[in-house]
């Protein structure tokens, strides 16, 4: 395994980490409209992710930075090629971050409602668009001999990628509902469980179609293993949700995300962004990667820093391990 | 019209708008994190309530700011790929590494510990909670260092070789990229200027309350902290600016000449405080200049020879081939002055303030005031300033709040536009750096979207800041004064509301 292969794996790990973590906080954002009965329940939901959403989002920034450093060609083609979808995602992430931080800073109801609406949409849209983006990456897009994306934005909206978008959207919402079951107390906990069951069934149908489609088009033996793990984990997660085993359910819905994203990366390898015009124009781990020296430095960085990050991020989750209910939310004072 | 809307021009405008905007929040975040941490440390050590109230007050303003800094930073990470894909391809091997370091080391630090700090008041023992804000502060400084090292490489590329076969620059010495003198000087200068910004922010807001005789004890402490910060940071900004100028003179002679609009090289080159007329056309009609100063700024010697714009342009043509290697001279000329002018003005106002509000033991008996009274502004030994002058000092102190923000913005505009036409000095020109596959319409869309979004957010942010500035430091609650002793919070009452919730 050469260094650029290692970095392919590490980039995959960063995206998996991002989707595992921000997946549930996107889900919680979406659930503020689907699950909360009143405004104090909305606040319960928002506060389950309050201390952690920002740290979760850094996984994306790190994936971006690491792609820039380890695969500059991939970074350049991907972000200039998927220009408009990425613009929408960025706008959403900007508004979303501000929404979390500013919503409680004024007591006026219309102020808070506006930010709540913003939290819903800016969680839903990226949750969908990331699936579309990854669907297109795996499927292959129009890349010319100079590694430039030469398609247009409509080319990105093909059935396979749109299905991918629906899969991430439902999967993240399901993951979020399972997380809410794990992190709340009171009435909302039971409703989260019921909703998780429904969401999980929809997710299962969509995900099985999407992953099988991927397997048929681009898969190999390894991706098939990942596919099976993803499907088994999803079914097991549903069983756990049904049995009220909330901790297990969360680990399993997380494992579904891990395996599904891993499956996409496995069916991609050794390409990083295949060209649908000519196989010779595909970006691969070899032709898109940085020099061995840069990769060596980056590997040292990752080897030292990643365990430390995991350690203190896990500690955060431990500090805020208590379940939250409406009784824990102080009366609506701005701060 | 065609040129004005060329993708390159639009991409540059977008980068300029998003970066200057982002950098309004960055220095405040860096300095307020450390200053808030300092105030909280004072509370933990002395248990004086005024320090806790000050921590909560400045901490709140800090949080309103950092939220904007964080979200606008996301764009910075991605727009290299979006608008500058050829740049990314060419330099990614080098430039990507510090960005990845920044994300993996600094961003995780900042964002994780800020969450712990915001929500941790009733979840973490006092000292661990304090450690969290210091972690945030360390994160902000590390982040600044990595990104400045990356920028320094654009100003003065080192530790690389050109790989012709791959058509890109490749890293050969990462340590050199991180520790070259440009990076050290830029980091020193930027961090010092950040604290100048935070100091001015504190002074401005403290003055706002003191002139109204409100929240006196907290605001007096804040004022003194702000004044001391601004004076130390102002001195360091000047010293580091001087160092950076000398580094720049050696590495980018064009930028130094452009800073002065010095068209032809000369000995004892002057520094003009003011120039009017055709700065851009090669000679200035009206000038107020001090001879020798530019030579000193560039080379530590009042009589040194400083090459002019025309000489440097010819030298670069000989080195890099035909072309025009001059930046837009009026922009560099005025940006350089506004940077120094506004930066040093806030330093001067701070210095005056520090003297006017000096400690009790330096004052005669009748001018001393109690802890809860607004201090007299004492210029001479025995006499306080007249009410009119006092009012004016407080007024100017309030304005000072904005001065370093203006200076910072012009500083970046100067250093980035002064490097043009290069994006990486001597290696890659800006016109070769844009994304070839991105259309004019796409860049225009994103520029308009970001500008409109940022403008809207600016209004919201400023209004929110004003609200919390006017509200003043909060009263302390029972929970504030009895922090938990166990990690995760004390379990005395399982249904107790959280100390902080969104």
Interface residues (C-beta under 8 A of the other chain):
Chain A: X43 X46 X47 X50 X51 X52 X53 X54 X55 X57 X58 X60 X61 X62 X64 X65 X66 X67 X68 X69 X70 X71 X72 X73 X75 X76 X77 X78 X79 X80 X81 X83 X84 X86 X87 X90 X91 X93 X94 X95 X97 X98 X100 X101 X102 X103 X104 X105 X106 X146 X147 X148 X149 X150 X290 X291 X293 X294 X297 X298 X301 X302 X305 X306 X309 X312 X313 X316 X318 X319 X320 X321 X322 X324 X325 X327 X328 X329 X330 X335
Chain B: X60 X63 X64 X67 X68 X70 X71 X72 X73 X74 X75 X77 X78 X80 X81 X82 X83 X85 X86 X88 X89 X91 X92 X93 X94 X95 X96 X97 X99 X100 X101 X102 X103 X104 X105 X107 X108 X111 X112 X113 X114 X115 X116 X118 X119 X120 X123 X124 X163 X168 X170 X171 X172 X174 X435 X436 X437 X438 X442 X445 X446 X449 X450 X453 X457 X460 X464 X467 X468 X474 X487 X488 X489 X495 X496 X497 X498 X500 X501 X502
